[in-house]
Amino acid sequence: MTNLVPVTVLTGYLGAGKTTVLNRILSEKHGQRYAVIVNEFGEIGIDNDLVIDADEEVFEMNNGCVCCSVRGDLIRILGNLMKRKDRFDGILVETTGLADPGPVAQTFFVDANLNARTRLDAIVTVADAKYLLDRLADSHEAEEQIAFADVILLNKTDLVSERELATVESRIRSINPYAQLHHTVRGRIDLQYILDRRAFDLDRILKLEPDFLHHGHHHHHSDVASVALSTDKPLDADKLVGWLQELTQTKGGDILRLKGILSLKNHDRRFVVQGVHMMLDADHQLPWKPEEKRQSRLVFIGRKLDGKALQQSFASCEA
């Protein structure tokens, strides 16, 4: 697991400040080398010219709707990159401002070759403090970008009042209560908060107040909600895998993200699962510490989620 190349997906609506953040990563002295993939929307690539000329290699994908066609593009580019993997320490993928980050994230699950050689480190969403509420009202993609995020940079905070900032933040939390949220001006952020986050390690989520999560977090504006499930009883591995597979096949279109750390009967390692829509990835990771309470927790962010039904079906996986 140790030599997987970390991939950071940088997303955010048009004008939020993604390219500024990307340039910051490329120009700061952090001693790491990054390969950069810029996903363009439209025939003519412009972003590429805005990305400063660093030692990094920049690849461009045109016609940037990152769906099936672009997924092929991304797999091809990443495959070529992996042949020269000694030349960089990590990969940055900047999506177009109009993209739903889901399919980009899915790419790392779909392709067995990539799955064996890279790890999705974090989805970092740059949000414009001044215009985010407007975008959430008129753009499905803006909402997806917030829902998928592991880290959110609420940028341009100097352009809004404290009160407006509080409103925007509360709206973000109603869609995604789990992402780490940082306030930024002109994309200035200590890079340790966005690179090599291992955001899927979930420990961060698990420190949140459990009862805050119990019945899903709903908001009248948004059809995206979160549901958190937990049990202190060990789970039966076969039942769990069957349940997850059935769930992602039948409800995958509505499940934006799922992640969990689970305790399986007769296993001394934590079973870590993560998913994007219909794609699932799971493996045994660190051993449970002797002093640690062995508890299973699973978090869903998605649409039309029935928290009660999920909790009941999850309970049926107990050993």
Secondary structure, DSSP 4 states (H G I P E B T S, - for coil): -TTPEEEEEEEE-TTSSHHHHHHHHHHS--S--EEEEEE-SSSS--HHHHS---SS-EEEESS--TTHHHHHHHHHHHHHHHTTGGG-SEEEEEPPTT--SHHHHHHHHH-HHHHHHEEEEEEEEEEETTTHHHHHHH-HHHHHHHHH-SEEEEE-GGGS-HHHHHHHHHHHHHH-SSSEEEE-STT---GGGTSS--GGG-HHHHTS-HHHHTT-EEETTEEEEEEEEEESSPBPHHHHHHHHHHHHHHHGGGEEEEEEEE-BTT--EEEEEEEETTEEEEEEEEEPPTTS---EEEEEEEES--HHHHHHHHHTTB-
